[in-house]
Amino acid sequence: MDTTTWTLIAAVLAIAVLLLLVIKFKFQEFLALLVTSILFGLAVGMGPDKLMKVVVDEMGGGLGQLALVIGLGAIFGTMLQQSGAAERIATTLAGRFSDRNIAYGLGLAGFLVAISVYIDVAIVILVPMLYGIAKRTGKSLLYYGIPLCAGLSCAYTFMPPAPGPLAATGILKADLGLVILFGVICGIPAVLVGGPLFGRFISKRIFVPVPEELDAAAKPSEENAPKLPSFMSVLGALVLPLVLIVLGTIGKNALAEGTAARTVLTFIGHPVIALLLTALYTLWFFGVRRGLPADQIQKMATGALAPAGMIILVTGAGSVFGGVLVESGLGEVMAAAMKSAGIPLVLFGFLTSSVMRICQGSGMVAMVTGATFTAPLAQALEASPAVVALTSIAIACGGAAYSHVNDSGFWMANRYFGMSVADTLKSWTVMKTTVGLTGFTMVLVLSAFIS
């Protein structure tokens, strides 16, 4: 057997081992990725010394900027979550849209909230807020819940600084400004189709009443109800990092090198600086300015870094796996095969993350693994920054779709909507898949004009 054939076989076996460790043996994803990387490296003939050098170098190099961005993004998101930002966005938008168009307002609310708040937390906070609306109108809870969850799903998987797309962007070394731009372009149709349109359709076929036991538990007493921040202050905090990053991308690509304007824009638009400024702003505006004591603010910021640490380690292990794949020569082998077969890079990324999503359930792991296998190809194909950024969105689309019984989000929806497993499959799973496939359709449309 020649070396090229064995490398391809070893790569397939590596995927099988990774899935076996995560699904069958319940390995933590960081350990599973690290073990798989080492086994693959040894299998393709890398010496132990060389292999460990690649592992250590990739872990450090892959996390340089990304660890800072994920950590700062976690602090930013936690401050917004603790201040009641999610509730403010949802209540304000729901109040400003008529009953006829409220589904669009809820989709927008979900999209804005999930940029900074973990989707599981957002479901816990926001879905109970829909119970009163559903009881007042007598409509199926799905009429309101599906648009909200479509917005949450789309932003959480398409839009940095949410952890999944941020991790994929880092592994692919994609331009964060372009990823945000493409995420918005592809995300808006995905929310509309998977949210208000599908929500209207499925709510006529499945009537989901308000779960009474959850409705009673969700009602706070008036004296204990927190005072929410203003809508504009929350909206400003949400768009601040996105605006700064996009300005940095514009400055880098549109202004002459050496000019003062370009220097300033690229500095404040660097992802680390953009999120540092945003984190400091939220600590002051939603913490100090609201009279929270310094030790409480410190405790909140420290607590935000615990989940961020796990995301950083999983992403770093993904970079290690990608580095070992590059070192094995797999990228060149698969790039040549893709060229001869005419498979676009965006399609490869989407299919890889889709397979991982269906098999093991976690959208985060699906995006990290999809980016890991796609990064060597992007490098070997010398893909342009725009194509790499679009590929990051394609990977996110695969990680967003196909949520079923092996995904924690599936069971969160099952509980907070009070549905049977069958109805959760017909509503939540179809909504998630519609969001992913609509987003990927937009990726294919954009890829026809981008080279």
Summary of the structure (lengths in Angstrom):
residues: 451
radius of gyration: 22.0
end to end distance: 36.8
largest distance: 74.0
contacts: 1728
relative contact order: 0.15
helix: 81%
strand: 0%
